Amino acid sequence: MPFSFNFDPSAFGGGFNPSAAQSGGFTPPQPRPRKPRKAIGNAFTRTLLNIAVTLVFGAVYFYLELPALNPHAEEFYVFIFLLCAVYCVCAVFTSGFQGEGVKGYFGFVKKQCALPFLVFLALIAAIAVGSLTSWVVLRAGAYSRLLPLETGDFTAEVEEISYDQIPMLDADSASRLGTRKLGELADMVSQFEILPTYTQINYQGRPVRVTSLRYGDLVKWFTNRSEGLPAYIIVDMVTQEAEVVRLEEGMKYTVAEHFGRNLYRHLRFHYPTMMFDEPMFEIDETGTPYWVCSRIVKTIGLFGGTDVKGAVLVNAITGECQYHEQVPNWVDRVYSADIIIQQYDYYGMYHNGFINSMFGQRDVTVTTDGYNYIAIGDDVYMYTGVTSVTSDESNIGFILSNQRTKESRFYSIAGAEEYSAMASAQSQVQQMRYEATFPLLLNIADQPTYFMTLKGQDGLVKMYAMVNVQQYDIVSTGGTVAECEINYRQTLANRGLIDAGAADIDVPNAEDVLTDTVTGVIADIRSAVMNGTTQYFILLEGGGDYFLVSASDVPLAVLLNVGDRVEISYYPAAGGVALPAFDVKILAASSAPPVIVQPAEPGDGARFLGGEGSP
């Protein structure tokens, strides 16, 4: 039976073309016709549905992202753009429209979504105009006037600070002390952590850092939220003591909360149009915890000239909110350091015009990297240096700015830039490998002086240093603030910068400074020369801390040996592995031969000290 083969290309959708095959190619498959999409209801019901979907999206977005409903806020425009986009996309689906490419959809939106389309165009125009009116090129003069700045006399206006007012801890050291203190409380450390943002304030006349607790995780929040956060942390920056302050009623409105009690959401629902800086934790003079939420305003065009106008105070326990254009005096931080620094940089750059800031740069200045805080009176002031825009090695002066009122003063004092002073202090104890913290600016004997702590590798304070601002080769260190200042004043007197009488100060006694004594046998003793004086580091048997003894203060130190039984008087509040000691008594010497300790009164010969059983 003869075999025949019949091939029908249409059975395969016409994909194979014999003539095309002869030429070495295939005919591409034809696209299937698109199924028409049906519209939903009539025009009125479609509009209602589009609006409903848009409102639901807007409510969810507002609850999660919390944009300020304020034309000065950039997130406001993002919010409105998203609402317009959601409405238009929803209209495309509900109308059954099937456009051809971007042009087709654009035409549909233009005709069927006229109102969202016009709103979108209006917002684009507002952004363009607002940006132009805020442009620093056109408004340089307005930017330069954001920070009212006066020139001051440092020695006349900045009084010498007393020992009980000098902050000796930076934020990192305060955080370590707070974490260690919380770790001692078993009922809290298992459930809570410490919020890492410490706020420096004046509390009952003393500089302290305060912070709130937060929940350890989501499960611990769920099990503890009914009681709230039970305590907050206070770290005294002078005595270096941390305290966990327990509350009778827990804090229920914090940045660690969720849902309606979350501080950001609580603020936004009460003040939907206000813009806020990052909330800061503070306590009033009675110890009641508050969140200070500075209100941000734009003063130049729509988006320029960031400034602060009052603050909302939120009671962390009850959630009670109140806006104050003039905040109470107990509030210490309304203006953040970033805002003050930004405003001064605008002044330094543009007070002689924008063109001068780019070409010529006559009298153009900027703030240096870094800043610190110091308590003056009842307020906390931010300090930062000012340098020429063309120099990074020295300062031409510095500014002090009140963080509650923004009252700022510029002091024209040429001298070392802060990091140069830090390097100079570190070089004095380079064998110890200590690191200097960012300095404070103090008035010591009418001399502008950088004061800083020297920290070891473990992050604890070991020593203190003072560096003269105008002559940063004048550096003095000490195991205590008193010792450091005595050495510094003596160096100033030796250089002829102050009278010899000004070098003498009243050293705090045992009533002013916490002291302690310890008795033990010397297990290890090491020495190092600092500032031309030999310093001895003594370790007792069974002890983990070294004691720092200066030969200039305790001449007996040069006679100490391993095995001597001694009594050491020291300052425990100084912290660190090298606790500063101010007195050493040998109770029993080692088996070494007797040595002369010190001459007695003239004519009485000499007093000897030997081992056990010696006369």
C-alpha positions as CSV (number, residue, x, y, z in Angstrom):
1,M,0.0,0.0,0.0
2,P,1.6,3.3,-1.0
3,F,2.5,5.6,2.0
4,S,1.6,9.4,1.8
5,F,2.3,12.2,4.1
6,N,0.1,15.4,4.2
7,F,1.4,18.4,6.2
8,D,-1.0,21.2,7.1
9,P,0.8,24.3,8.6
10,S,-2.4,25.7,10.0
11,A,-2.6,22.8,12.5
12,F,0.4,24.4,14.2
13,G,-1.0,27.9,14.3
14,G,0.6,28.9,11.0
15,G,3.9,29.1,12.7
16,F,5.7,27.3,9.9
17,N,6.0,28.8,6.5
18,P,7.5,26.5,3.8
19,S,8.7,29.4,1.8
20,A,10.3,31.0,4.8
21,A,11.9,27.6,5.6
22,Q,13.5,27.6,2.2
23,S,15.0,31.0,3.0
24,G,16.2,29.8,6.4
25,G,13.7,31.5,8.8
26,F,10.3,31.1,10.7
27,T,7.3,33.4,10.7
28,P,6.8,34.8,14.3
29,P,3.6,33.7,16.0
30,Q,0.8,36.2,15.9
31,P,-0.3,37.7,19.2
32,R,-3.6,36.6,20.6
33,P,-6.3,39.3,20.7
34,R,-6.7,40.9,24.1
35,K,-9.9,40.2,26.0
36,P,-11.9,43.3,26.7
37,R,-12.0,44.3,30.4
38,K,-15.4,45.1,31.8
39,A,-16.0,48.3,33.7
40,I,-17.3,48.2,37.2
41,G,-20.7,49.7,37.7
42,N,-21.4,53.2,36.5
43,A,-19.2,56.3,36.6
44,F,-20.5,57.4,40.1
45,T,-19.9,54.0,41.8
46,R,-16.5,53.8,40.1
47,T,-15.6,57.2,41.5
48,L,-16.7,56.2,45.0
49,L,-14.7,52.9,44.8
50,N,-11.6,54.8,43.7
51,I,-12.0,57.3,46.5
52,A,-12.5,54.5,49.1
53,V,-9.4,52.6,48.0
54,T,-7.4,55.8,48.0
55,L,-8.6,56.7,51.5
56,V,-7.8,53.2,52.9
57,F,-4.3,53.4,51.4
58,G,-3.8,56.9,52.8
59,A,-5.0,55.9,56.3
60,V,-2.6,52.9,56.4
61,Y,0.3,54.9,55.0
62,F,-0.3,57.8,57.4
63,Y,-0.5,55.4,60.4
64,L,2.8,53.7,59.4
65,E,4.9,56.5,58.1
66,L,3.4,59.5,60.0
67,P,4.0,62.3,57.5
68,A,3.5,65.9,58.7
69,L,0.5,67.4,56.9
70,N,2.5,70.6,56.3
71,P,3.5,72.1,52.9
72,H,7.0,72.8,54.4
73,A,7.6,69.1,54.9
74,E,9.0,67.1,52.1
75,E,7.2,63.9,53.2
76,F,3.9,65.8,52.7
77,Y,4.5,65.9,48.9
78,V,5.4,62.2,48.8
79,F,2.2,61.4,50.6
80,I,0.0,63.4,48.2
81,F,1.8,62.0,45.2
82,L,1.1,58.5,46.4
83,L,-2.5,59.3,46.9
84,C,-2.9,60.7,43.4
85,A,-1.1,57.6,42.0
86,V,-3.2,55.2,43.9
87,Y,-6.4,56.9,42.7
88,C,-5.3,56.9,39.1
89,V,-4.2,53.2,39.1
90,C,-7.5,52.2,40.7
91,A,-9.4,54.2,38.1
92,V,-7.6,52.3,35.3
93,F,-8.8,49.0,36.7
94,T,-12.3,50.0,37.6
95,S,-13.0,51.6,34.2
96,G,-11.9,48.5,32.2
97,F,-9.5,50.7,30.3
98,Q,-6.8,49.0,28.2
99,G,-4.4,51.5,26.9
100,E,-1.7,51.2,24.3
101,G,1.7,52.1,25.9
102,V,2.5,55.0,28.2
103,K,0.9,57.6,26.0
104,G,-2.4,55.8,26.1
105,Y,-2.5,55.6,29.9
106,F,-1.4,59.2,30.2
107,G,-4.2,60.3,28.0
108,F,-6.7,58.3,30.1
109,V,-5.5,59.8,33.3
110,K,-5.6,63.3,31.8
111,K,-9.3,62.9,30.8
112,Q,-10.8,60.6,33.5
113,C,-8.6,61.6,36.6
114,A,-8.6,65.4,36.0
115,L,-8.6,66.4,39.7
116,P,-5.7,64.1,40.8
117,F,-3.8,65.1,37.6
118,L,-4.2,68.8,38.4
119,V,-3.2,68.3,42.0
120,F,-0.1,66.5,40.8
121,L,0.8,69.4,38.5
122,A,0.2,71.9,41.2
123,L,2.5,70.1,43.6
124,I,5.2,70.0,41.0
125,A,4.9,73.7,40.6
126,A,4.9,74.3,44.3
127,I,8.0,72.3,44.7
128,A,9.7,74.2,41.9
129,V,8.8,77.6,43.3
130,G,9.5,76.6,46.9
131,S,12.9,75.3,46.0
132,L,13.7,78.4,44.0
133,T,12.7,80.7,46.9
134,S,14.7,78.6,49.3
135,W,17.8,78.5,47.1
136,V,20.8,79.7,49.1
137,V,22.3,81.4,46.0
138,L,19.3,83.8,46.0
139,R,18.8,83.9,49.8
140,A,22.3,83.9,51.2
141,G,21.6,87.0,53.3
142,A,18.6,85.4,54.9
143,Y,20.6,82.2,55.7
144,S,23.4,84.1,57.3
145,R,20.9,85.8,59.7
146,L,19.4,82.6,61.1
147,L,21.7,82.6,64.1
148,P,21.8,85.8,66.1
149,L,25.5,86.0,67.1
150,E,27.2,88.4,69.5
151,T,30.9,88.8,70.2
152,G,31.9,88.1,73.8
153,D,34.9,88.4,76.2
154,F,35.8,84.9,77.3
155,T,37.6,85.7,80.6
156,A,35.0,88.2,81.6
157,E,31.9,86.2,80.7
158,V,32.9,82.6,81.4
159,E,33.6,82.0,85.1
160,E,36.0,79.5,86.4
161,I,34.0,76.3,87.0
162,S,34.1,74.5,90.3
163,Y,35.1,70.9,90.7
164,D,31.6,69.7,91.3
165,Q,30.5,71.1,88.0
166,I,33.1,69.7,85.6
167,P,31.6,66.9,83.5
168,M,34.1,64.1,83.4
169,L,32.2,61.6,81.3
170,D,31.5,61.5,77.6
171,A,28.5,59.7,76.1
172,D,30.4,56.4,75.6
173,S,31.6,56.3,79.2
174,A,28.2,57.2,80.5
175,S,26.6,54.4,78.4
176,R,29.1,51.9,79.9
177,L,28.4,52.9,83.4
178,G,24.6,52.8,82.8
179,T,24.8,49.3,81.3
180,R,26.9,48.0,84.1
181,K,24.5,49.4,86.7
182,L,21.4,47.9,85.0
183,G,23.3,44.6,84.8
184,E,23.4,44.5,88.6
185,L,19.5,44.4,88.8
186,A,18.5,40.9,87.9
187,D,14.8,41.7,87.7
188,M,15.4,44.4,85.0
189,V,18.3,43.2,82.9
190,S,16.4,40.1,81.8
191,Q,13.5,42.2,80.4
192,F,14.9,45.6,79.5
193,E,17.7,47.4,77.7
194,I,19.1,50.9,77.9
195,L,18.1,53.4,75.2
196,P,21.5,54.4,73.8
197,T,20.7,58.1,73.4
198,Y,21.8,59.9,76.6
199,T,20.8,63.5,77.1
200,Q,23.1,65.8,79.1
201,I,21.1,68.1,81.4
202,N,21.4,70.0,84.7
203,Y,19.5,68.2,87.4
204,Q,19.3,69.7,90.8
205,G,22.4,71.8,90.1
206,R,24.6,69.0,88.8
207,P,25.5,67.9,85.3
208,V,24.1,64.5,84.5
209,R,23.2,62.3,81.6
210,V,19.8,60.6,81.5
211,T,18.1,58.0,79.3
212,S,15.1,55.8,79.3
213,L,14.9,52.0,79.2
214,R,13.5,50.1,76.3
215,Y,12.0,46.6,76.0
216,G,14.4,43.8,75.2
217,D,12.4,42.5,72.3
218,L,8.8,42.2,71.0
219,V,7.9,39.3,73.3
220,K,9.1,41.2,76.4
221,W,7.2,44.3,75.2
222,F,4.0,42.2,75.0
223,T,4.5,40.8,78.6
224,N,5.5,44.1,80.2
225,R,3.5,46.7,78.3
226,S,0.7,46.9,80.8
227,E,3.1,48.1,83.5
228,G,5.2,50.2,81.2
229,L,9.0,50.9,81.5
230,P,9.7,50.8,85.3
231,A,12.8,53.1,85.5
232,Y,15.2,55.4,83.9
233,I,19.0,55.9,84.3
234,I,20.9,58.9,85.7
235,V,24.7,59.0,85.4
236,D,26.4,61.8,87.4
237,M,29.1,63.2,85.2
238,V,31.1,64.4,88.2
239,T,31.1,61.5,90.6
240,Q,30.8,59.0,87.7
241,E,28.1,57.1,89.6
242,A,25.1,55.6,87.8
243,E,21.6,55.3,89.4
244,V,18.6,53.4,88.3
245,V,15.6,55.4,89.3
246,R,12.5,53.3,89.8
247,L,9.1,54.8,89.2
248,E,5.9,54.2,91.1
249,E,4.1,54.1,87.8
250,G,5.8,53.0,84.6
251,M,6.5,55.0,81.5
252,K,3.9,54.1,78.8
253,Y,4.7,56.7,76.1
254,T,8.2,56.2,74.7
255,V,10.1,55.7,71.5
256,A,10.2,51.9,72.4
257,E,6.4,51.5,72.4
258,H,4.3,50.3,69.6
259,F,0.9,51.2,68.1
260,G,-0.9,54.1,69.7
261,R,1.5,54.5,72.6
262,N,4.5,54.9,70.4
263,L,5.8,58.5,71.0
264,Y,6.1,59.4,67.3
265,R,2.5,58.2,66.6
266,H,1.2,59.8,69.8
267,L,2.7,63.2,68.7
268,R,1.5,63.0,65.1
269,F,-2.1,62.2,66.1
270,H,-2.2,65.2,68.5
271,Y,-0.2,67.6,66.2
272,P,-0.8,66.4,62.6
273,T,0.6,69.6,61.0
274,M,3.7,70.1,63.1
275,M,7.2,69.0,62.2
276,F,9.4,67.7,65.0
277,D,13.1,67.2,65.7
278,E,14.2,64.0,67.3
279,P,12.6,63.7,70.7
280,M,15.0,63.9,73.7
281,F,14.5,62.4,77.1
282,E,14.7,64.7,80.1
283,I,13.5,64.9,83.7
284,D,12.2,67.9,85.6
285,E,13.5,68.9,89.0
286,T,11.2,66.5,90.8
287,G,12.4,63.6,88.7
288,T,9.3,63.3,86.5
289,P,10.3,61.9,83.0
290,Y,9.4,63.9,79.9
291,W,10.1,63.8,76.2
292,V,11.1,67.2,74.8
293,C,9.9,67.3,71.2
294,S,11.3,70.5,69.5
295,R,9.0,71.9,66.8
296,I,10.8,72.4,63.5
297,V,9.9,75.3,61.2
298,K,11.1,76.5,57.8
299,T,11.8,80.2,57.7
300,I,13.2,80.7,54.2
301,G,10.9,79.8,51.2
302,L,9.2,76.5,51.6
303,F,12.1,74.3,52.4
304,G,15.0,76.4,53.7
305,G,16.0,78.0,57.0
306,T,15.5,75.1,59.4
307,D,14.8,76.6,62.9
308,V,13.0,75.7,66.1
309,K,9.9,77.4,67.5
310,G,9.0,76.0,70.9
311,A,8.5,72.4,71.9
312,V,5.9,69.9,72.9
313,L,6.5,68.4,76.3
314,V,5.1,64.8,76.6
315,N,4.8,63.3,80.0
316,A,6.3,59.8,79.6
317,I,4.0,58.3,82.2
318,T,0.6,59.7,81.3
319,G,1.1,60.8,77.7
320,E,-0.1,64.3,78.5
321,C,1.0,66.7,75.7
322,Q,1.4,70.5,75.8
323,Y,3.0,72.8,73.3
324,H,5.1,75.6,74.8
325,E,6.4,78.4,72.5
326,Q,8.5,79.5,75.6
327,V,9.6,76.3,77.3
328,P,10.0,76.0,81.1
329,N,13.4,76.8,82.6
330,W,14.0,73.2,83.7
331,V,14.1,72.1,80.0
332,D,17.8,72.1,78.9
333,R,17.7,70.9,75.3
334,V,15.4,72.5,72.7
335,Y,17.9,73.4,70.0
336,S,20.0,70.4,68.8
337,A,23.7,70.8,68.2
338,D,23.2,69.9,64.5
339,I,20.8,72.9,64.0
340,I,23.1,75.3,65.8
341,I,26.1,74.2,63.9
342,Q,24.3,74.4,60.6
343,Q,23.1,77.9,61.3
344,Y,26.5,79.1,62.3
345,D,28.0,77.5,59.1
346,Y,25.5,79.5,57.1
347,Y,26.6,82.7,58.9
348,G,30.3,81.9,58.5
349,M,29.9,81.1,54.8
350,Y,27.4,83.8,53.6
351,H,27.6,86.8,55.8
352,N,29.6,88.5,53.1
353,G,27.5,87.2,50.3
354,F,27.3,84.0,48.3
355,I,29.8,85.1,45.6
356,N,32.4,85.8,48.3
357,S,31.9,82.3,49.7
358,M,32.9,80.9,46.4
359,F,35.5,83.4,45.2
360,G,38.0,85.3,47.4
361,Q,36.5,83.8,50.6
362,R,37.2,86.8,52.7
363,D,36.4,86.2,56.3
364,V,34.7,82.8,55.5
365,T,34.6,80.5,58.5
366,V,33.1,77.1,59.4
367,T,32.7,75.1,62.6
368,T,35.2,72.4,63.4
369,D,34.4,68.7,63.5
370,G,32.9,67.7,66.8
371,Y,31.3,69.5,69.7
372,N,30.7,69.1,73.4
373,Y,28.4,70.4,76.2
374,I,29.1,72.3,79.4
375,A,26.8,73.5,82.2
376,I,26.8,77.2,82.9
377,G,24.3,78.4,85.5
378,D,21.0,76.5,85.1
379,D,21.5,75.9,81.3
380,V,23.5,73.6,79.1
381,Y,25.6,75.2,76.4
382,M,27.0,73.6,73.3
383,Y,30.6,74.4,72.5
384,T,32.4,74.0,69.1
385,G,35.4,75.6,67.6
386,V,35.5,77.9,64.6
387,T,38.2,77.8,61.9
388,S,38.9,79.4,58.6
389,V,37.5,77.6,55.6
390,T,41.1,77.4,54.2
391,S,42.6,76.0,57.4
392,D,42.2,72.8,59.3
393,E,45.1,73.1,61.8
394,S,44.0,75.8,64.1
395,N,40.9,77.7,65.4
396,I,40.3,81.4,65.2
397,G,37.8,81.2,68.0
398,F,34.8,79.3,69.3
399,I,31.1,79.6,70.0
400,L,29.0,78.9,73.1
401,S,25.3,78.5,72.4
402,N,22.5,78.0,74.9
403,Q,20.5,74.9,73.9
404,R,17.3,76.2,75.4
405,T,17.3,79.8,74.1
406,K,19.8,79.6,71.2
407,E,21.6,82.7,72.6
408,S,25.0,82.4,71.1
409,R,28.3,84.2,71.5
410,F,31.5,84.1,69.5
411,Y,34.8,84.3,71.3
412,S,37.8,85.3,69.2
413,I,40.7,83.3,70.6
414,A,43.2,81.9,68.1
415,G,44.6,78.6,69.1
416,A,44.8,74.9,68.6
417,E,42.1,72.9,66.9
418,E,40.4,70.4,69.2
419,Y,41.9,67.3,67.5
420,S,45.4,68.8,67.7
421,A,44.9,69.4,71.4
422,M,43.7,65.8,71.8
423,A,46.8,64.5,70.0
424,S,49.0,66.7,72.2
425,A,47.4,65.2,75.4
426,Q,47.8,61.7,74.1
427,S,51.5,62.2,73.4
428,Q,52.0,63.0,77.1
429,V,51.0,59.4,78.0
430,Q,51.8,57.7,74.8
431,Q,53.4,54.8,76.6
432,M,50.0,54.1,78.2
433,R,48.2,54.2,74.8
434,Y,45.3,56.2,76.3
435,E,42.8,57.9,74.0
436,A,41.6,61.4,74.6
437,T,37.9,62.3,74.5
438,F,36.6,65.4,72.7
439,P,37.5,68.3,75.0
440,L,35.5,70.7,77.0
441,L,36.4,74.4,77.0
442,L,37.1,75.8,80.5
443,N,38.4,79.0,82.0
444,I,41.4,78.1,84.2
445,A,43.2,81.1,85.7
446,D,41.8,83.3,82.9
447,Q,43.3,81.0,80.3
448,P,41.1,79.3,77.8
449,T,41.8,75.6,78.4
450,Y,40.8,72.4,76.8
451,F,39.9,69.8,79.4
452,M,39.6,66.1,78.4
453,T,39.6,62.6,79.9
454,L,42.1,60.0,78.9
455,K,40.5,56.6,78.5
456,G,42.1,53.1,78.3
457,Q,41.5,50.3,75.9
458,D,38.6,49.1,78.2
459,G,36.8,52.5,77.7
460,L,37.2,53.6,81.3
461,V,38.6,56.9,82.4
462,K,42.2,56.6,83.6
463,M,43.5,60.2,83.8
464,Y,42.7,63.8,83.0
465,A,44.4,66.3,80.8
466,M,44.4,70.1,80.4
467,V,45.8,71.8,77.2
468,N,46.2,75.5,76.8
469,V,44.2,76.7,73.8
470,Q,46.6,79.3,72.6
471,Q,49.8,77.4,73.3
472,Y,48.9,73.7,73.0
473,D,52.4,72.6,73.9
474,I,51.4,73.4,77.5
475,V,49.9,70.1,78.6
476,S,49.4,68.8,82.1
477,T,47.9,65.5,83.2
478,G,46.8,64.0,86.5
479,G,45.1,61.1,88.1
480,T,42.4,63.4,89.5
481,V,41.0,66.7,88.3
482,A,42.6,68.4,91.3
483,E,46.0,67.0,90.6
484,C,45.7,67.8,86.9
485,E,44.8,71.5,87.6
486,I,47.6,71.9,90.1
487,N,50.1,70.6,87.5
488,Y,48.5,72.8,84.9
489,R,48.6,76.0,86.9
490,Q,52.2,75.3,87.9
491,T,53.1,75.0,84.3
492,L,51.4,78.3,83.5
493,A,53.3,80.0,86.3
494,N,56.6,78.5,85.0
495,R,55.8,79.9,81.6
496,G,55.0,83.3,83.0
497,L,51.4,83.3,81.8
498,I,50.0,83.7,85.4
499,D,51.4,85.0,88.7
500,A,53.0,82.5,91.0
501,G,50.2,83.1,93.5
502,A,47.5,82.0,91.0
503,A,49.2,78.6,90.8
504,D,48.0,77.8,94.3
505,I,44.5,76.5,94.6
506,D,42.4,74.9,97.4
507,V,42.6,71.2,96.7
508,P,39.3,69.4,97.7
509,N,39.6,67.5,100.9
510,A,38.0,64.3,102.1
511,E,34.7,66.2,102.7
512,D,34.5,67.2,99.1
513,V,36.0,64.2,97.3
514,L,35.2,60.6,97.9
515,T,38.3,58.7,99.2
516,D,39.1,55.3,100.4
517,T,41.9,53.2,101.8
518,V,43.1,49.6,101.1
519,T,45.7,47.4,102.7
520,G,47.6,44.7,101.1
521,V,50.9,43.3,99.8
522,I,52.5,44.6,96.6
523,A,52.3,42.0,93.9
524,D,53.6,44.2,91.0
525,I,55.0,47.7,90.6
526,R,55.8,49.5,87.4
527,S,56.9,53.0,86.6
528,A,56.6,55.6,83.8
529,V,57.8,59.2,83.5
530,M,55.0,61.7,82.8
531,N,55.4,65.4,82.7
532,G,58.9,65.0,84.1
533,T,57.6,63.1,87.2
534,T,57.9,59.4,87.8
535,Q,54.5,57.7,88.2
536,Y,54.2,54.3,89.9
537,F,51.6,51.8,89.1
538,I,51.0,49.4,92.1
539,L,49.1,46.2,92.1
540,L,48.2,44.5,95.3
541,E,47.9,40.7,95.8
542,G,44.4,39.6,95.0
543,G,43.4,42.9,93.6
544,G,42.3,43.7,90.0
545,D,43.1,47.5,90.0
546,Y,46.4,49.3,89.7
547,F,46.9,52.3,91.9
548,L,48.6,55.4,90.4
549,V,51.1,57.1,92.7
550,S,53.1,60.2,91.8
551,A,56.7,60.5,93.2
552,S,56.3,64.2,93.4
553,D,53.3,63.8,95.7
554,V,54.4,60.7,97.6
555,P,58.2,60.6,97.7
556,L,58.0,57.3,99.6
557,A,56.9,55.7,96.3
558,V,60.5,55.4,95.1
559,L,61.3,53.0,98.0
560,L,58.4,50.6,97.4
561,N,59.2,47.0,96.5
562,V,57.3,43.9,95.6
563,G,56.4,42.2,98.9
564,D,55.9,45.3,100.9
565,R,52.7,45.5,102.9
566,V,51.2,48.9,102.4
567,E,48.2,51.0,103.1
568,I,47.1,53.1,100.1
569,S,44.7,56.1,100.2
570,Y,43.1,56.7,96.9
571,Y,40.2,58.3,95.0
572,P,37.7,55.5,94.0
573,A,35.4,57.8,92.1
574,A,38.2,58.3,89.5
575,G,37.6,54.9,88.0
576,G,39.8,52.8,85.7
577,V,42.5,50.3,86.3
578,A,44.8,53.0,87.6
579,L,43.1,54.5,90.6
580,P,44.8,57.8,91.7
581,A,46.4,57.5,95.1
582,F,47.4,60.4,97.3
583,D,49.1,58.7,100.2
584,V,51.0,55.4,100.8
585,K,52.1,54.0,104.2
586,I,54.5,51.0,104.5
587,L,53.1,48.8,107.2
588,A,55.8,46.0,106.8
589,A,58.6,46.0,104.3
590,S,59.8,43.0,102.4
591,S,63.0,41.2,103.4
592,A,65.1,43.9,101.7
593,P,67.7,45.7,103.9
594,P,66.5,48.7,105.9
595,V,66.5,52.0,103.9
596,I,66.3,55.6,104.9
597,V,62.7,56.8,104.3
598,Q,62.9,60.5,105.2
599,P,65.1,62.7,107.4
600,A,63.6,63.6,110.7
601,E,63.7,67.0,112.3
602,P,67.1,68.6,112.3
603,G,69.3,67.2,115.1
604,D,67.2,64.1,115.6
605,G,69.1,62.0,113.2
606,A,67.1,59.8,110.8
607,R,64.2,57.4,111.0
608,F,64.7,53.9,109.6
609,L,62.3,51.4,108.2
610,G,63.1,47.8,107.8
611,G,61.3,44.4,107.5
612,E,59.2,42.8,110.2
613,G,60.8,42.9,113.6
614,S,63.0,46.0,112.7
615,P,63.5,48.6,115.4
